[in-house]
Amino acid sequence: MVRAEHKSLALILTRDLASNLATPLFIVDPEGTLVFYNEPAEAVLGKRYAEAGELSADDWSGAMFDPQDETGRTMRPREMPLGIALSEHRPAHGRMSITGLDGLRRTIEVTAFPLFARSNEVAGAVAIFWEDRGDAPE
Amino acid sequence: MRGKIWGCRGSLATPGPDTVRYGGNTSCVELRMRDDTLIILDAGTGLRPLGVKRAHSMPSRIHILLTHLHMDHLEGLGFFAPVWDPNIELHVWGPPSPTHSLGERIERYFSPPLFPVQLSDVPSRPVFHDADGAWEIGAARVSACSISHSGPTVGYRIEESGCALAYMPDHEPMRGKDPRTVEPEWLSGHEIAQGADILLHDSQYTAEEYEERVGWGHSSFEHVVAFGQVSAVERLIMFHHDPMHTDDELDKKLAYARTLWGGDGPENAYEGMEFEL
């Protein structure tokens, strides 16, 4: 019997949490492969996860979402909060803009952190993000 | 591989006239490999009679695999006769923790005021190991994987000669949801159970009881049947019976589970139950 690629319990429970939140969440595995984003994230990223499916780190951190910093410079994967969380194993926060899969450009604030499983290995990383529509109270 | 169940009650030892047929001792399963390696799954109160009845056939090296450290899976350890024998080589395996070793965590129970003797004074001088990944014990190939329960918990898969036994006495595969609602690779415990010849699995609650206890780390009858079918197991043995469930209620639970399964597939674990793979 060919076994399916099983996810770690840390990822399973994180997805369970994400599925029950109204906050956009984006989850990657230890290799940086996108393994899930929730419904609120779908509204920002412009496509249902069921349609997008798993994406390699090269795909989601590159031209697909065209991430740019506040000066309009294209960000490299390791400059993005999720890339920092995964490669440096520490939390990171940033403001950036992306182009959703619906073609619309959006500004977002992102907080990312690594997931350490019980035996202390990195099980992946999570990005929580908010779309900045410029309507925040002054 | 031959096996015998010495305890299959969940949460609390439950002796008495209402639990005579299925038994009141908490989780403990004996496995003997073809090379006579002894592996014991969990150290509930069933471990005490195992030590008594097997006194004359006890090997000098014993492996106890703990799924987690809740008392109903641990409290038999101090009453297992070989623990007090300096000629026994005792290996205890359990879920890893990033903050405390397995021995340090077990010592919280195995020391005053909860227990009269310090763990460091135990004659068999147990050796503690993190249960993580896969390894060999005698003729057995053992795999451990973190599963969904309250606190650090692992499920075990024991393989020998192409046969597999999966053991998850405390497990809630999907919190509040039917296990069939997610892809199998996202299902807690599926990696351990997939295609097993025998699955011993948590079956603590009725659907009504589960509604009130979502997130407590246990399964409803409906969910364990669904989990067994999603995992394509050959034989599903429902384990970890709720201490409030009498023998008669467990008979009804079994009949209901078989209706859900669509045949005679599920069985209720009972003390003294033996199996061979």
Interface residues (C-beta under 8 A of the other chain):
Chain A: M1 R3 A4 E5 H6 K7 S8 L9 A10 I12 L13 R15 D16 F116 A117 R118 S119 N120
Chain B: P95 P96 S97 P98 D130 D132 C145 S146 I147 S148 P152 M174 R175 E183 P184 E185 W186 L187 S188 H190 E191 Q194 G195
